[in-house]
Amino acid sequence: MKSQFSFILFLCLVCSIHTIAQDSTGRLKDSTLANVVVNSQKRAIERKADKTVINVDAFISSTGSNALEVLERSPGVQVDNNDAISLKGKQGVVIYIDDKPSYLSGTDLANYLKSLPASSLDKIEIMTTPPARYDAAGNAGVINIKTKKGKTKGFNGNYNASHRQGVYGDIRSSLNFNYRNKKFNFFTNASFSSGQNFSDLDIARRYRNHAGEQVSSFAQNTYNKRWYKSTVLKLGMDYTLNKRSTIGFVLSGMQRPSTEKRDNTGFFYNAANATDSMILADNFERESFKNKSANLNYRLQIDSSGRELSMDADYIRYDMGADQLFKNASVTAGNVQKYRDELSGMLPSFINIYSYKFDYTHPLQKGLKMETGIKTSYTSTDNDAKYFVTEGNVTSPDYDKTNHFIYKENINAAYVNFSKELKRVSLQAGLRAEQTISKGYQAGNIQKPDSSFKKNYTNLFPTLFASFKLDSNGNHSLNFSYSRRLDRPYYADLNPFVSPLDKFTYYAGNPFLKPQFTHHFELTHTFKNNFNTSFFYDHVKDEMNETIELSGNTFISRTGNIGKKVIAGFTIDGTIKVAKWYNILPYVEYNFRRTLSRLYTETIDNQGSVWVFNCNNQFNFTKGWSAELFFFYRTKMLNGQFRQGEMGLINGGVKKKILKDKASVRVFVQDFFYSRVNKGDINNLKGGEGNYHNVGDSRAIIIGFAYSFSKGINADRKERKNGADAETNRVKN
C-alpha cells in the first residue's frame, strides 16, 4: 500500500520538475502537445488573504459525492473513523451553510452532510482565523459551505443525478432553481438520496491485573448494515423594497429516516488464550431525524459611503428519535447457554433554537472601516430516554439507563472590528464578548435522585490580522493572524446518564464539562496568490476529547476535559501548472502535538508528529474531455488516548461534456485499492488496552449526469449573511 502512494507522489514530483522545461512563453518544448485545446474553467482552489476557497464543480470527484466527502478531499481537512471533522490537525471545526450555522455537530452533522449532494454546492470557504463578526465557537476555525444560487436575471438552474455502486448501491439526485427580476429573487434547492452501506468493525480488548499480567481478553466483530433515505428542501425569496433596502426569507427542511441492523459476535478468552464463552448479539435501531428552520432577514444600504446594516431572525426545530432493541445471548465453550436477555429503548429528543442578530458597517476617515453588531440566542433541549429489560419473559423498566434530561442555554454577544487598507499593508483587529448562561436538569426516578447544574460565564475573544505585500507587484506577501476561540460542550455530552452501544460498550455524559479555549497563531507566506507556506501554533486549555474508561469488562466512552494540548506545524499548498492541459494541486502538512493530562487513574504525556499528503491531478483535454486523479495519505497520529493508524486512498475519474456543453456525463472510482481503513489502538487504560479495525463500503464506481439550464442576462447577486449562531452546532445523538 505504501508503495502505491509513493509511486503517485513520485509522479507529482516529476511533473513539478518538468515545469522547468517550459520556455519563457509558457509553451512546452514537447511539440507533441501542440494539438491540445484548452477549455476555460473555474480555478479549483482560490487562495485569499483570509481564507481558502474550494470551487466544488471544478472537481470531477464531486460526481455522486456528498458534502462530507467533498470536505474530506479539501486541503487541510480530515474526517476520522467517527466522521469527526478536523482542520490542520484540530477538531472543533464549526460548519456554516450559506454563512449560517448548520446547527449540528457529531453524528447528526455527519449524517446531514452525507445527505447534502455535492451537486448542490457552489464553493467551500475554509477560515482558520475568522474575524470577530463570526461566533467565537470553533477552536479550529470555520468552514462555510455555500450552496448554488442563480446569478442571472430570469430563469436558471441545474439538475444532477448519480448512481453509486459499491458492495451496496445508492441513488442521489438534486434540483436547483432560481428566478430573478428587478424586484424579486426566488430560489430553491431540493435533493433526494436513498441507499445502503455497511461497516465491518473488529475490536480486541485485553484485561490485566495489578501486576500487568494478562488475565483475559475479548474479541468482538460487529457487522453494521444501514438503510437510509434523505430528503432536503430549501426555498427562499428576496424582495427589493427600494434601491437601498431588501427583505427576504429562507425556509428549509430535512427528513432522514434510517434503519441499522448490527450483528455482533464476541469471544471471551482466559489467561491461557482458550475460549471461555461466546456472546451473540442481534441489535436493531430505527432512527428518525426531522429538521425545519425559518429565517427572516433585512438589509439596508444607508448611503453611498458604505454605511450598511443587516438584521436576521432565526427559528430552528429538531425532532429526533430512535427505537433500539438489543438481543444478547451467552454460551459456554461447550455450547451451553449461560443467559439470554433483551434491552429495548425509546429515545425521543427535541431541540428548539431562537436567534436574533444585528450587524452594522460604518466607514470612517482615511480608509478606516468599523463593523459592529450584537447577537442573542436561546436554546432548549429535551431528551427523554426510556429503557426496558426482558429476562425470562418478564419485562421491567431499566432505571439505571432510563433518564429525562432538560437543558437550556442563552448566549449574548457583541463585537467590534476595525480594518484599514494601505498601499502595501492591510490591518484588521476585532474584539468579541460572549456571555453564556446555562442550566441543566436531570429528572430522577425511583432508583436515582434528581440533579441539576447552572453555569454563567463571560469571555473576551480578540482577533488580529495583518497582511504585508513585500514587493510592488504583490508577488510576495506575508500574513499574520491571531485569535482566541472556544468550544462549548455538545448538549448530549452534558447528560450524565449512560446509554448502550452494545452490551460491552456504553456512552456516558459528563455534566461537569468545561469549554475548551484555544490561542491560535499563524504566519503565512504567499507567492503570486498561488503558493502558500504557513506556520502555525496552537495552545489548547481544558481540551475536550473522547475518553475511554474500563469498568469490569465494559468500555465506557465519555467526553472529558483531558488537559492541555500544544500543536505546532506547517503546511504547503499551491497549484502547479505542468502544462496548459495539466494542473497539480499538492498539499503537505506536518504537525507536532503534545498532550498533558491526568485521566481517571492514568497520567497522559503523549507527544508525536503526523504527516499528511494529498495531491489532485487535473487533466483538461480536447472535445470536452477531462480527467482527475487524487490521492491522500496520512501517517500514524496520536489523539488523546487513541493512536490512529496510517490511512490513504486513491480516487480517479473522467468527464465528458455533451449537449453543447450544457450537460456532462462523469464516471468516477472511489478508493481504487480499498485502502481507506480506520484502525488504531486505545491506550492509557487502567487494567487493559484495546485496538480496532474498521472498513466500510468505500470502494465504489459512480456514474453521474448533470444538466444546466438558464435564460436571462447575467447579473451579480450579492450574497448575504444570515443570523443564527454556532452554539447550535452542538446537537449530537
Secondary structure, 3 states (H helix, E strand, C coil): CHHHHHHHHHHHHHHHHHHHHCCCCCCCCCHHHCCCCCCCCCCCEEECCCCEEEEHHHCHHHCCCEHHHHHHCCCCEEECCCCCEEECCEECEEEEECCEECCCCHHHHHHHHHHCEHHHEEEEEEECCCCCCCCCECCCEEEEEEECCCCECEEEEEEEEEEEECCCEEEEEEEEEEEECCCEEEEEEEEEEEEEEEEEEEEEEEEECCCCCEEEEEEEEEEEEEEEEEEEEEEEEEEEEECCEEEEEEEEEEECCEEEEEEEEEEEECCCCCEEEEEEEEEEEEEEEEEEEEEEEEEEECCCCCCEEEEEEEEEEEEEEEEEEEEEEEEECCCCEEEEEEEEEECCEEEEEEEEEEEEEEECHHHEEEEEEEEEEEEEEEEEEEEEEEECCEEEECCCCCEEEEEEEEEEEEEEEEEEECCCEEEEEEEEEEEEEEEEEEECCCCCCCEEEEEEEEEEEEEEEEEEECCCCCCEEEEEEEEEEEECCCCHHHCCCEEEEECCEEEECCCCCCCEEEEEEEEEEEECCCEEEEEEEEEEEEEEEEEEEEECCEEEEEEEEEEEEEEEEEEEECCEEEECCEEEEEEEEEEEEEEEEEECCEEEEEEEEEEEEEEEEEEECCCCEEEEEEEEEECCEEECCEEECCEEEEEEEEEEEECCCCEEEEEEEECCCCCCCEEEEEEEECCEEEEEEEEECCCEEEEEEEEEEEECCECCCCCCCCCCCHHHHHCCC
